[in-house]
């Protein structure tokens, strides 16, 4: 048996100053097939030796073209072998290629009256209903529901009443969605979540054999986050101690106790806002332990309640139960409480917004303006790390899966490195004859 023919890809105008068409050439048994791929590329992005686009950083469009050309080459080999190694006319070969890439319907599809698949936008609603029926956690299906609403709004505003199909979701649609999200002034994390949910719905539909489309796959689907970061908002051990000593009554006393219970046990609001006596027990050696299964992850965690000197007394005066309050009221009250306590340090805020490239904004605000329920969990992990506990010791109490996740969550490695250098310099200066004057000049 002779060698299999090799599909080649050439540019229509290789010296052009703008994008030009890529076409396929296949020679077999004295025949020459020339076939338009429908793909365009700038000659500067084309590797003539490899007959594929160059691999360029952050050029996902080139990756998509390469994958489509690879697919076309595979289709050619499939058709060539299936036709008894080339016993097929050029016209028939082109027709088979058209079917493979979806240019035309298969004969079976042509005989049908219409495409009776569930439309993609309708599939979103049906899939969410299935999630609810399957008893998926509310927090999980609610995320899908929220972002499905944004996807449908995007479809209505950009594509009109026809919406878009499974096959329409490719890298060009991704760019349109990113542009639409950017016009909504969408924060990067939230916009990327919409992109991820769109792809998750497509994968769910593909597994249910509603389509075989794969043009939405590949690396770089979401927009890369820039390295710029603001200051993490936490309450230090000293600040929590100040809150514990404040003479309060009524609403703010209740807010203070909830805050201390959360910051002393390190769980999410969904867990620490619902503690009852059943969540605490005493070991045979007399240690009081919090035992809870995370509502979000179903991860069991155990936390000693004597990590901080003020926690046990707070739990005792509340009968080992968290005072009841909505998250919104707690967040509003916590801002009032921290302002009353004098936590008015100005912190750098860095926010990133979605676009074809992420955009960064910088501003400053008082700490008391930035606090919310999540500060309790972050303060717990940060304070334990500063107290000398290892990441391996903190992880079982916070439920983080890896040390790298926890390290990023705490986010103080850079600060601690800078602080250690500064303290070393201060120590060296203090040992010099005029070190005291220099240290004072530096604000020591």
C-alpha positions in Angstrom: 0.0 0.0 0.0 1.3 3.4 -1.0 1.8 6.4 1.3 -1.4 8.2 2.4 -1.7 11.6 0.7 -0.9 14.6 3.0 -3.4 17.5 3.1 -1.6 20.8 2.7 -2.8 24.3 3.6 -1.8 27.4 1.6 -2.6 31.1 1.7 -4.5 32.6 -1.2 -2.3 35.7 -1.0 0.8 35.0 1.0 2.2 38.5 0.5 -0.9 40.4 1.3 -1.0 43.2 3.9 -4.2 42.1 5.4 -6.0 38.8 6.2 -6.2 36.3 3.4 -8.0 33.0 2.8 -6.6 29.6 3.8 -7.4 26.8 1.4 -6.8 23.1 1.5 -5.0 21.2 -1.3 -5.1 17.4 -1.4 -3.5 15.3 -4.3 -4.5 11.7 -4.7 -4.6 9.2 -7.6 -3.8 11.9 -10.2 -6.5 14.2 -8.8 -6.1 17.6 -7.2 -8.7 18.7 -4.6 -8.7 22.4 -3.8 -11.1 23.4 -1.0 -11.8 26.7 0.8 -11.5 26.4 4.5 -13.5 29.5 5.1 -10.8 30.7 7.5 -8.8 33.9 7.1 -5.4 34.8 8.6 -2.8 37.6 8.3 0.3 36.3 6.5 2.4 37.5 9.5 0.7 35.0 11.7 1.2 32.1 9.3 4.0 29.5 9.6 4.6 28.4 6.0 6.9 25.6 6.9 4.3 24.0 9.3 1.3 25.2 7.3 -0.3 26.3 10.5 -0.6 29.6 12.5 2.3 30.5 14.7 1.7 29.9 18.4 1.5 33.3 19.9 0.9 34.2 23.5 -2.7 35.5 24.2 -3.7 34.7 20.6 -6.5 32.2 21.2 -7.9 33.0 17.7 -4.8 31.4 16.2 -5.2 28.4 18.3 -8.7 27.9 17.1 -7.7 28.2 13.5 -4.9 25.6 14.1 -7.4 23.2 15.7 -9.9 23.6 12.8 -7.1 22.9 10.2 -6.0 19.8 12.2 -9.7 18.7 12.1 -9.9 19.2 8.4 -6.7 17.2 7.8 -8.2 14.3 9.9 -11.5 14.5 7.9 -9.6 14.2 4.6 -7.9 11.0 5.8 -11.2 9.6 7.1 -12.9 10.2 3.8 -9.9 8.9 1.8 -9.7 5.7 3.7 -13.5 5.1 3.9 -13.7 5.5 0.1 -11.4 2.5 -0.4 -8.3 4.7 -0.4 -9.3 7.3 -2.9 -12.0 5.7 -5.1 -14.1 8.9 -4.9 -14.7 11.8 -7.3 -13.5 15.3 -6.4 -17.2 16.5 -6.2 -18.1 13.6 -3.8 -15.0 14.3 -1.7 -16.0 18.0 -1.4 -19.6 17.0 -0.4 -18.3 14.7 2.3 -16.0 17.5 3.6 -19.0 19.9 3.6 -21.0 17.4 5.7 -18.0 16.8 8.1 -17.6 20.5 8.9 -21.4 21.2 9.0 -21.6 23.2 5.8 -24.5 21.0 4.6 -26.8 18.5 6.4 -26.4 14.8 6.1 -28.9 13.0 3.8 -30.7 11.8 7.0 -31.1 15.4 8.2 -32.4 16.6 4.9 -35.2 14.0 4.9 -36.4 15.3 8.3 -38.9 18.1 8.5 -36.8 20.4 10.8 -34.2 20.6 13.5 -36.3 19.3 16.4 -33.5 19.8 19.0 -34.2 21.8 22.1 -33.0 25.4 21.3 -30.0 26.3 23.3 -31.6 29.2 25.3 -34.5 26.9 26.1 -32.0 24.3 27.2 -30.7 26.7 29.9 -34.1 26.8 31.6 -34.6 23.0 31.3 -31.2 22.3 32.7 -31.7 24.6 35.7 -35.1 22.9 36.4 -33.3 19.6 36.3 -30.7 20.8 38.8 -33.4 21.8 41.2 -35.2 18.5 40.7 -32.0 16.6 41.4 -31.7 18.5 44.8 -28.6 20.4 43.8 -27.6 22.8 46.6 -29.4 26.1 46.2 -26.1 28.0 46.2 -24.9 26.0 43.2 -28.0 26.1 41.0 -28.5 29.7 41.8 -25.1 30.5 40.2 -26.2 28.8 37.0 -29.6 30.6 37.1 -28.0 34.0 37.6 -25.5 33.7 34.8 -28.1 32.0 32.5 -30.1 35.2 32.9 -27.2 37.2 31.7 -26.5 34.9 28.8 -30.2 35.2 27.7 -30.1 39.0 28.0 -26.9 39.1 25.9 -28.5 36.9 23.3 -31.6 39.2 23.1 -29.6 42.4 22.9 -26.9 41.2 20.4 -28.7 38.5 18.4 -32.3 39.6 18.6 -35.3 37.3 18.6 -33.5 34.5 16.9 -30.9 34.2 19.7 -28.1 31.8 19.0 -27.6 28.1 18.5 -25.2 25.5 20.0 -23.1 25.8 16.9 -22.9 29.6 17.1 -20.9 29.5 20.4 -17.3 29.9 19.3 -14.4 32.3 19.9 -16.1 35.0 17.9 -19.2 34.8 20.0 -17.0 34.8 23.1 -15.5 38.2 22.0 -19.0 39.6 21.5 -20.0 38.4 25.0 -16.9 40.0 26.5 -17.6 43.3 24.7 -21.2 43.2 26.0 -20.1 42.5 29.5 -17.5 45.3 29.3 -20.3 47.7 28.4 -22.1 46.6 31.5 -19.0 47.6 33.5 -18.7 44.0 34.8 -16.1 43.1 37.3 -13.6 40.6 35.9 -14.4 37.7 38.3 -18.1 38.0 37.6 -17.7 38.3 33.9 -15.3 35.3 33.7 -17.9 33.3 35.7 -20.5 34.1 33.0 -18.0 32.8 30.3 -17.4 29.7 32.3 -21.1 29.0 32.9 -21.8 29.4 29.2 -19.2 26.7 28.4 -20.5 24.5 31.2 -24.0 24.6 29.6 -22.5 23.7 26.2 -20.7 20.7 27.7 -23.8 19.5 29.5 -25.7 19.8 26.2 -22.9 17.9 24.3 -23.0 15.1 26.9 -26.7 14.8 26.2 -25.9 14.6 22.5 -27.8 17.8 21.6 -24.8 18.8 19.5 -21.2 17.7 18.6 -19.9 21.2 18.3 -16.5 21.8 20.0 -15.4 25.3 18.7 -15.8 26.7 22.2 -13.1 24.5 23.7 -9.5 25.4 24.2 -7.2 27.3 26.6 -7.8 31.0 27.3 -11.6 31.0 27.2 -11.7 33.5 30.2 -9.9 36.8 30.4 -6.6 36.7 32.2 -6.4 38.5 35.5 -3.6 41.1 35.9 -1.2 40.9 38.8 -2.2 44.2 40.4 -3.8 43.6 43.8 -5.0 45.9 46.6 -4.7 45.4 50.3 -6.6 42.5 51.8 -9.2 43.6 54.4 -8.8 41.8 57.7 -9.2 42.5 61.4 -6.0 41.9 63.4 -5.9 40.2 66.7 -5.5 43.6 68.4 -8.6 45.0 66.6 -10.7 42.0 67.5 -9.5 42.4 71.1 -10.7 46.1 71.0 -14.1 44.9 69.8 -14.3 42.3 72.5 -13.6 45.0 75.2 -16.1 47.6 73.9 -19.1 48.3 76.2 -22.0 47.8 73.9 -25.7 47.0 74.1 -28.6 46.2 71.7 -28.0 45.9 68.0 -24.2 46.7 67.9 -23.6 44.3 70.8 -25.2 41.5 68.8 -23.2 42.4 65.6 -20.0 42.4 67.7 -20.7 38.9 69.1 -21.5 37.5 65.6 -18.3 39.0 64.3 -16.2 37.5 67.0 -17.8 34.1 66.7 -17.0 34.2 62.9 -13.5 35.5 63.3 -12.8 33.0 66.1 -13.9 29.9 64.2 -13.0 30.6 60.5 -16.1 29.3 58.7 -18.2 30.9 56.0 -21.3 33.0 56.9 -23.5 30.2 55.7 -22.1 28.1 58.6 -21.0 30.5 61.4 -24.4 32.3 61.3 -26.2 29.1 62.2 -24.2 27.6 65.1 -26.2 25.9 67.8 -25.2 24.0 70.9 -25.2 20.8 68.7 -22.1 22.1 66.9 -19.9 22.1 70.1 -18.7 19.2 72.2 -16.1 18.6 74.9 -13.4 16.0 74.5 -12.4 13.4 77.1 -9.5 15.6 78.1 -11.7 18.7 78.5 -11.1 20.6 75.3 -14.1 22.4 73.7 -14.3 21.8 70.0 -16.5 23.2 67.2 -17.6 20.4 64.8 -19.3 21.5 61.6 -19.8 20.2 58.0 -19.4 23.0 55.5 -22.7 23.9 53.8 -20.9 24.8 50.6 -18.4 21.9 50.2 -19.7 19.2 52.6 -16.2 19.2 54.2 -16.1 18.3 57.9 -14.0 20.7 60.0 -13.1 20.8 63.7 -11.9 23.9 65.4 -10.7 24.4 69.0 -12.6 27.3 70.6 -9.6 28.5 72.8 -7.5 29.8 69.9 -8.4 33.4 70.9 -8.8 34.6 74.5 -12.1 36.3 73.9 -14.0 33.6 72.0 -15.0 31.3 74.9 -16.7 34.1 76.9 -18.6 35.3 73.8 -19.9 31.7 73.2 -20.9 31.3 76.8 -22.9 34.5 77.0 -24.8 33.4 73.8 -25.3 29.8 75.1 -23.1 28.4 72.3 -25.4 29.6 69.6 -24.9 32.4 67.0 -27.3 35.3 67.5 -29.8 35.5 64.6 -29.5 38.2 62.0 -29.6 38.6 58.2 -26.4 39.0 56.3 -27.4 42.4 55.0 -28.2 43.8 58.5 -24.9 42.3 59.8 -22.9 43.9 57.1 -24.4 47.3 57.7 -24.0 46.9 61.5 -20.3 45.8 61.1 -19.5 49.0 59.2 -21.0 51.0 62.0 -19.2 49.0 64.6 -15.8 49.3 63.0 -16.3 53.0 62.5 -17.2 53.4 66.2 -14.1 51.4 67.1 -11.9 53.8 65.1 -10.8 51.4 62.3 -10.4 54.2 59.8 -7.1 53.2 58.2 -7.1 54.0 54.5 -6.6 51.0 52.3 -5.7 50.7 48.6 -8.5 49.1 46.6 -7.7 47.5 43.2 -10.6 46.4 41.1 -10.4 44.6 37.7 -13.1 44.8 35.0 -13.6 42.6 32.1 -12.7 43.5 28.5 -10.7 41.8 25.8 -7.9 42.7 28.2 -8.6 43.2 31.9 -8.7 46.9 33.0 -7.6 48.0 36.5 -8.9 50.8 38.7 -7.3 52.0 41.9 -8.8 53.9 44.8 -8.6 54.3 48.5 -11.3 53.8 51.3 -11.5 53.6 55.0 -11.3 50.1 56.5 -14.7 50.4 58.1 -16.3 51.0 54.7 -14.9 47.8 53.3 -15.7 45.3 56.1 -18.4 42.6 55.5 -19.2 39.1 56.7 -16.4 37.5 54.8 -13.8 39.5 56.7 -14.4 37.1 59.7 -13.1 34.0 57.9 -10.2 35.8 56.2 -9.2 37.4 59.6 -9.2 33.9 61.2 -6.8 32.4 58.7 -4.6 35.5 58.6 -4.3 35.9 62.3 -3.4 32.2 62.9 -0.7 32.4 60.2 0.7 35.5 61.9 0.6 33.7 65.3 2.9 31.1 63.8 0.5 28.3 62.9 1.5 26.5 59.7 -0.6 26.3 56.6 -0.9 22.5 57.2 -2.5 23.2 60.6 -4.8 26.0 59.3 -6.2 24.1 56.3 -8.2 21.4 58.2 -9.9 24.3 60.1 -10.8 26.4 57.1 -11.5 23.5 54.7 -9.1 24.7 52.0 -8.1 21.9 49.6 -4.5 22.9 49.1 -1.8 25.0 50.7 -1.5 27.1 47.6 -5.2 28.0 47.8 -4.8 29.0 51.4 -1.6 30.9 50.7 -3.4 32.9 48.0 -6.4 33.4 50.2 -4.3 34.8 53.1 -2.3 36.9 50.6 0.3 38.1 53.0 3.5 36.4 51.7 4.6 39.6 49.9 3.8 41.8 52.9 5.6 39.5 55.3 8.7 39.4 53.0 8.8 43.2 52.9 8.1 43.4 56.6 11.0 41.0 57.4 13.4 43.1 55.3 12.3 46.3 57.0 12.7 44.8 60.4 16.2 43.5 59.6 17.2 47.0 58.4 15.8 48.5 61.6 17.6 46.0 63.7 20.9 46.8 61.9 20.3 50.6 62.4 19.6 50.2 66.1 23.0 48.6 66.5 24.8 51.6 65.0 25.9 54.5 67.3 23.3 56.9 65.8 20.8 54.1 65.1 18.2 55.5 67.5 18.0 58.8 65.6 17.7 57.0 62.3 15.0 54.6 63.6 13.0 57.5 64.9 13.3 59.2 61.5 11.9 56.1 59.9 9.0 56.1 62.3 10.1 53.2 64.4 
